[in-house]
Amino acid sequence: QVQLVESGGGLVQPGGSLRLSCAGSGITFSSYDMVWYRQAPGKQRELVAVIISGGSTNYAGSVKGRFTISRDNVKNTVYLQMNSLKPEDTAVYYCKAQSAYRGNYWGQGTQVTVSS
């Protein structure tokens, strides 16, 4: 059974940092592109950052220079380091494992709230 479990969310003040983790099981983790999405209340889910199986990364313009995505294929985990957080970063953050050949899987999400 495939599972993606996010952790690391919480409440942080503006300008603070958080590191999200997403641990995968039941899949050949290294074969998947891993993606972080977020969804704020009343808004559509948006892509935040991607790290493909080969290690290349890409970011949404709104987080470029503040967020860093990385992966550890030994631990089957993808990370999202979030620095200089802003109130507009408040959202539920989801990780997704995607593969054109093996299918797509989603985690359950973790809440990030940026507020003073």
C-alpha positions as CSV (number, residue, x, y, z in Angstrom):
1,Q,0.0,0.0,0.0
2,V,1.3,3.4,-1.0
3,Q,1.6,6.0,1.7
4,L,2.9,9.6,1.7
5,V,3.0,11.2,5.1
6,E,3.8,14.9,5.5
7,S,5.0,16.4,8.8
8,G,6.7,19.5,10.0
9,G,3.8,22.0,9.7
10,G,2.8,24.4,12.4
11,L,2.4,28.0,13.5
12,V,5.4,30.3,12.8
13,Q,5.8,34.1,12.9
14,P,6.5,36.1,9.7
15,G,10.1,35.9,8.8
16,G,10.5,32.5,10.4
17,S,11.3,29.1,9.0
18,L,9.9,25.6,8.8
19,R,11.0,22.4,7.3
20,L,8.4,20.1,5.9
21,S,9.0,16.4,5.3
22,C,7.2,13.8,3.2
23,A,8.0,10.2,3.8
24,G,7.0,7.7,1.2
25,S,6.4,3.9,1.4
26,G,5.1,1.3,-0.9
27,I,6.7,2.9,-4.0
28,T,10.1,2.9,-5.6
29,F,10.7,6.4,-4.3
30,S,13.7,7.2,-6.4
31,S,11.8,6.6,-9.6
32,Y,9.2,9.4,-8.9
33,D,9.2,13.1,-9.4
34,M,8.2,14.7,-6.1
35,V,6.1,17.8,-5.9
36,W,5.0,20.1,-3.1
37,Y,1.6,21.8,-3.6
38,R,-0.3,24.1,-1.3
39,Q,-3.9,25.2,-1.0
40,A,-5.0,28.3,0.9
41,P,-8.6,28.7,2.1
42,G,-10.8,29.6,-0.8
43,K,-8.0,29.2,-3.4
44,Q,-7.0,26.6,-5.9
45,R,-4.2,24.2,-5.1
46,E,-1.0,25.5,-6.5
47,L,2.4,24.0,-7.3
48,V,5.1,25.2,-5.0
49,A,8.2,23.2,-5.9
50,V,9.3,20.1,-7.9
51,I,12.3,17.8,-7.7
52,I,12.5,15.3,-10.5
53,S,13.9,11.8,-10.1
54,G,17.2,13.0,-11.5
55,G,17.5,15.8,-8.9
56,S,16.7,18.9,-10.9
57,T,14.4,21.4,-9.2
58,N,11.9,24.1,-10.1
59,Y,9.9,26.6,-8.0
60,A,6.9,28.8,-8.2
61,G,7.9,32.4,-8.6
62,S,6.3,33.4,-5.3
63,V,8.7,31.1,-3.3
64,K,11.9,31.2,-5.4
65,G,14.8,32.2,-3.3
66,R,13.0,31.5,0.0
67,F,12.0,27.8,-0.3
68,T,14.3,24.8,-1.1
69,I,13.2,21.4,-2.1
70,S,15.5,18.4,-1.6
71,R,15.2,14.6,-1.5
72,D,16.9,11.7,0.3
73,N,16.3,8.5,-1.7
74,V,17.8,6.4,1.0
75,K,15.2,7.7,3.5
76,N,12.5,7.8,0.9
77,T,11.8,11.4,2.0
78,V,11.4,14.7,0.3
79,Y,11.8,18.0,2.2
80,L,10.7,21.6,1.8
81,Q,12.8,24.1,3.6
82,M,10.8,27.3,3.9
83,N,12.6,30.5,5.0
84,S,11.5,34.1,5.3
85,L,7.9,33.0,5.6
86,K,5.1,35.4,4.9
87,P,1.4,35.4,5.9
88,E,0.5,34.6,2.3
89,D,2.4,31.3,2.7
90,T,-0.4,30.1,5.0
91,A,-1.9,27.0,3.5
92,V,-2.2,23.2,3.7
93,Y,0.9,21.8,2.1
94,Y,0.7,18.5,0.2
95,C,3.3,16.3,-1.3
96,K,2.7,14.3,-4.5
97,A,4.7,11.5,-6.0
98,Q,4.2,11.5,-9.8
99,S,5.3,9.2,-12.6
100,A,3.9,9.0,-16.1
101,Y,4.4,5.2,-16.0
102,R,3.6,4.3,-12.4
103,G,0.8,6.7,-11.5
104,N,0.4,9.6,-9.0
105,Y,0.0,9.6,-5.2
106,W,-0.9,12.3,-2.7
107,G,-0.2,12.8,1.0
108,Q,-2.8,13.9,3.4
109,G,-1.4,17.4,3.9
110,T,0.1,19.4,6.7
111,Q,-1.1,22.9,7.9
112,V,1.3,25.8,7.8
113,T,0.2,29.0,9.4
114,V,2.3,32.2,9.3
115,S,1.0,34.7,11.7
116,S,2.1,37.0,14.5
